[in-house]
């Protein structure tokens, strides 16, 4: 958002929650405050901020959520914000019952300056002659929601031990979730064509890894936006993703391979997303296997879908919703 705002000619300063450091342009006392902190943590965050940053301003909560209903604990934060921005219509619909104005402001992936580094397959230890499929997720975002176990099973069903097909599981924040990692390693077993990558890459290297792969796969149960899917599409990758929740707002069969699903009660062993009164997707494994086989065997299809995906992100996530929201908040461009 910061990169896009500056590219669109909007003065923007940032305050880092961890370091309490203020950086950026001089924006004036009346500029709105956009807080990228979800509702349960928002009041405590505002108390940590200097009074000059949070008084006399419109306060906007930029909130993300991955289910059709938000927990009751989110209601307490609504009195601390004048309005709410959400990265997708899917999330916005869940936030409307909180009783504050809600605006869809998508992540401006198509206009933000995100450039991969120059690293190639060899630098990542990837084979040149294999179709490489990337799954990238953060364990702090709920393993069950990201659905790596079903992903591994779908890959193995599609390709077995073929050495010309490789699955890369790029996993972040593993230290606090040893049980999750144990379950993933057990599912991988002795597979010679599945690799777990837990390196911490710079943003540029992470995008380079994505660009080195032929297919980006996301068999998620739900996404509040789907940043990995959007970034992969922006890089012109062929994307296979569950055809439900926020990713379905910008990816369809004209620019990717949607995976069929059924809706089931949302159960999460960690409790954060355990809301069985609502639902999330159970990706259809047969549909996933078909999509994987089709994409892996057809480089022309991958190239065509990748080109269409790149065009879709450039058009759909071009910063228009962000610029409209900023102007509605009373901010004018400086150029």
C-alpha positions, 0 to 999 in steps of 0.5 A, a space after each residue: 500500500 505504501 509503495 502504491 500510494 507514493 507511486 500514485 502521488 500521495 504523501 505517506 508516512 509510516 509508523 512501525 508498530 515494533 520499532 515505534 519509528 516514524 518514517 516518510 513524508 510530512 503529511 500534516 495534522 489532518 491526514 487519515 491514519 490507516 492502521 494495519 492491525 486487526 480488530 482484537 489488537 487495535 486498541 492496544 496498538 493505538 495506546 502505544 502510538 504518540 497522541 499526535 498520530 492518533 488525535 484529530 484524524 480519521 482513523 481507518 482500520 485495515 482489517 483482514 479476515 478469512 471467514 464469512 463471519 467475524 468473531 464477537 471479539 472484533 466488536 469491541 474495536 469498532 468504536 475506535 475506528 471511523 471506518 473499515 477498509 477490507 482487501 476483498 468483497 468477501 472480507 468486507 461482507 463479513 465486516 459489515 455487521 460491525 456497524 461501521 462504514 466498510 469499503 473494499 480496498 484491494 491490495 494494489 499488487 498491479 501498481 506496487 513496485 515489486 521486482 524479483 531479484 536476479 536469482 535463477 533455478 540453479 541458485 535455488 537448487 531447482 532442476 532445470 528439466 522438471 516442472 516445478 510447482 510452488 506452494 507458499 504459506 506461513 504457519 502462523 496463518 493456520 496450517 488447516 486453512 492453508 491445507 498443505 496435507 491435502 496439497 501433498 496428497 493431491 501432488 502424489 496422486 497426480 505425479 507419484 515419484 516422477 522426478 520430472 515433477 517437483 513440489 516445493 513447500 515454502 513454509 514460513 514461521 515454523 519455529 512456533 509450530 513443531 506439531 504442524 511441521 511434524 504432520 507435514 514431514 510425515 505426509 511428505 515421507 520419503 518422497 524424492 520429488 517433494 522439497 520443504 524450504 524453510 529459508 527466510 528470503 528477502 522479498 525480492 528473492 521470494 518473488 524470484 523463487 516464485 518466478 522460477 516455478 512453472 505452477 503456483 498452487 493454493 488449495 486453501 480452505 479460505 482466503 481474505 485476499 490471497 496475496 500469494 495467488 495475486 503475486 504469482 499472477 502478476 509474475 505471469 505464473 500459471 496458478 491453480 487455486 481453490 475457487 472460493 473466497 477472495 481469490 475467486 474475485 480476481 482469478 477465474 478459468 480465463 486466467 488460471 485453473 480454479 479447483 472445485 470445492 464443497 463447503 464444510 463447517 470451519 474447524 481449526 484445532 488452534 481455535 482462531 478460525 474454529 467457527 463451525 457455525 460458518 463454513 469454508 471450502 474443502 477443495 476437491 482432490 480429483 479436481 486438483 489432480 486434474 488441474 495439476 496434470 493438465 497444467 504440468 503436461 501443457 506448457 502452452 496452456 501455462 504460458 497462455 494462462 500466465 499471460 492472461 493472469 498478468 493482464 488481469 492483475 494489471 487491470 484489476 488490482 491497479 490501485 483504483 480502489 485505493 485511490 478512490 478510498 484515499 480521495 473519499 477520506 479527503 486526501 488529494 494527490 500532490 502531483 
